[in-house]
């Protein structure tokens, strides 16, 4: 079964700051964190993965679980600049755009190939997050942090996934470096 996304009057949404933009992509690349002694993976168990996918607008079936697990590491590498976009071809190539003609002209629908729906939706979200200020979805600038974030600031200059944790740690490091110099 094809899963169609109706983008209405033809234009893809271009306002990257609209509510909910990128939530599947962002949550997907943030769903696995590696620690010294364990891994936190929200998609590790099938039942948990199915519930996660339903919460993100999917069906939670086995195809989606497999697709989410397959797309996630490539998406994370791509967002870190460690993989070219060509590596995402299984998902970008799974998207076709089809016009439905009517009295108002053409309405465009995106058909996502079965088995690639989750990664394809993530790539459509990624496309919505690109703009004149660059990509609004980025890895946190802290070298020891694995989180990604979506920057909704006008200038798109945010560096940390969380000011409370990574931002404050960076500030503390700068202070102690200055204290040593002084
Ligand atoms: Zn961080």
Boltz pocket constraint, residues with backbone or C-beta under 6 A from the ligand:
constraints:
  - pocket:
      binder: B
      contacts: [[A, 140], [A, 141], [A, 142], [A, 145], [A, 146], [A, 147], [A, 160], [A, 161], [A, 162], [A, 166]]
      max_distance: 6.0
